[in-house]
Amino acid sequence: MRLSVVLDTHILIAFLRGSLVGGGRPESLLDVLRAAEDDGGLLLSAATLWEIELIRRNPRNDLRALPPTDALISLLRSKGMTIIPISPELTVQAVCLLDDGFHKDPMDQFITATAIRQDSILATKDQAIRQWAANTGKPHLAPIA
């Protein structure tokens, strides 16, 4: 069975920058991402690219080290990363997370719904998402260390 992991925006940025630490320890976030990468199972919600483009428009953004978003999309695809589009079904599922007490950030809703819909692990350090997932049992979460 293929290991698949949906990366949230901040994890993607850290992974691309090489700033994730902890490789070499069993079950570290970096090792989980590397294993999924080797398995062709790194996934992104299209909402992540939307969020990156929004961050770029903030004068205090910290994305100068990343290529422009169009080039980033090509780079991610060339590395075997799959970008999951936002479908009508996904939009409904994302909003329905609110029924289970999920917070109102639409980017987090799309990213989390993508992980659930893809039956994938979610790589996020967002404490609100992690707490919600612990309470609901979905989605499965990657370790944060």
TIBA-96510 format. One line per 2 residues: number of its first residue (from 0); for each residue x, y, z of C-alpha. Coordinates in steps of 0.2 Angstrom, whole numbers, plus 5000, padded with zeros to 4 digits. Layout:
TIBA-96510
NUM> X:Y:Z | ...
END
This chain:
TIBA-96510
0> 5000:5000:5000 | 5007:5017:4995
2> 5011:5029:5009 | 5002:5046:5005
4> 5004:5062:5015 | 4996:5079:5012
6> 5007:5093:5017 | 5000:5109:5024
8> 5007:5126:5018 | 5020:5128:5032
10> 5026:5111:5031 | 5028:5112:5012
12> 5038:5128:5014 | 5049:5121:5027
14> 5052:5104:5017 | 5057:5114:5001
16> 5069:5125:5011 | 5077:5110:5019
18> 5073:5117:5037 | 5064:5102:5044
20> 5075:5093:5057 | 5073:5076:5065
22> 5078:5064:5050 | 5086:5048:5056
24> 5074:5045:5070 | 5060:5032:5068
26> 5044:5041:5065 | 5051:5059:5063
28> 5041:5070:5052 | 5056:5072:5040
30> 5057:5053:5038 | 5038:5051:5035
32> 5039:5064:5021 | 5055:5056:5014
34> 5046:5039:5014 | 5031:5046:5006
36> 5042:5055:4993 | 5050:5039:4989
38> 5033:5030:4987 | 5027:5044:4976
40> 5014:5049:4989 | 5017:5067:4993
42> 5001:5077:4990 | 4996:5095:4990
44> 4979:5103:4990 | 4977:5116:4977
46> 4972:5128:4991 | 4990:5127:4997
48> 4996:5135:4981 | 4982:5148:4983
50> 4989:5152:5001 | 5007:5153:4995
52> 5002:5166:4982 | 4992:5176:4996
54> 5007:5175:5007 | 5018:5182:4993
56> 5007:5198:4993 | 5010:5202:5011
58> 5025:5214:5011 | 5032:5204:5026
60> 5032:5187:5018 | 5046:5175:5020
62> 5045:5166:5003 | 5059:5175:4994
64> 5069:5159:4993 | 5055:5150:4984
66> 5053:5152:4965 | 5038:5161:4959
68> 5022:5151:4961 | 5020:5145:4943
70> 5038:5139:4943 | 5035:5131:4960
72> 5020:5121:4953 | 5032:5115:4939
74> 5045:5110:4952 | 5033:5101:4963
76> 5026:5091:4949 | 5044:5087:4942
78> 5048:5080:4960 | 5033:5069:4958
80> 5021:5078:4970 | 5003:5077:4966
82> 4992:5092:4967 | 4974:5088:4972
84> 4962:5100:4963 | 4947:5108:4973
86> 4932:5099:4966 | 4914:5102:4970
88> 4913:5087:4982 | 4929:5093:4991
90> 4921:5111:4994 | 4906:5103:5002
92> 4917:5092:5013 | 4928:5106:5018
94> 4913:5117:5024 | 4905:5102:5032
96> 4920:5100:5044 | 4912:5115:5053
98> 4898:5104:5058 | 4911:5094:5068
100> 4919:5110:5076 | 4933:5113:5064
102> 4939:5131:5064 | 4934:5144:5051
104> 4950:5146:5041 | 4945:5140:5023
106> 4963:5135:5019 | 4964:5124:5033
108> 4947:5117:5029 | 4952:5113:5011
110> 4969:5105:5016 | 4961:5095:5030
112> 4947:5089:5019 | 4959:5084:5005
114> 4969:5073:5018 | 4952:5065:5023
116> 4946:5063:5005 | 4962:5055:5000
118> 4963:5044:5015 | 4981:5051:5018
120> 4991:5057:5033 | 4991:5076:5036
122> 5007:5084:5039 | 5004:5100:5050
124> 5010:5108:5065 | 4994:5118:5067
126> 4988:5115:5084 | 4970:5119:5081
128> 4970:5106:5067 | 4979:5093:5078
130> 4967:5095:5092 | 4952:5094:5081
132> 4959:5078:5073 | 4963:5070:5090
134> 4945:5074:5095 | 4937:5067:5079
136> 4949:5053:5074 | 4952:5061:5057
138> 4963:5063:5047 | 4978:5053:5053
140> 4992:5065:5058 | 5011:5064:5054
142> 5022:5066:5069 | 5027:5084:5072
144> 5045:5081:5079
END
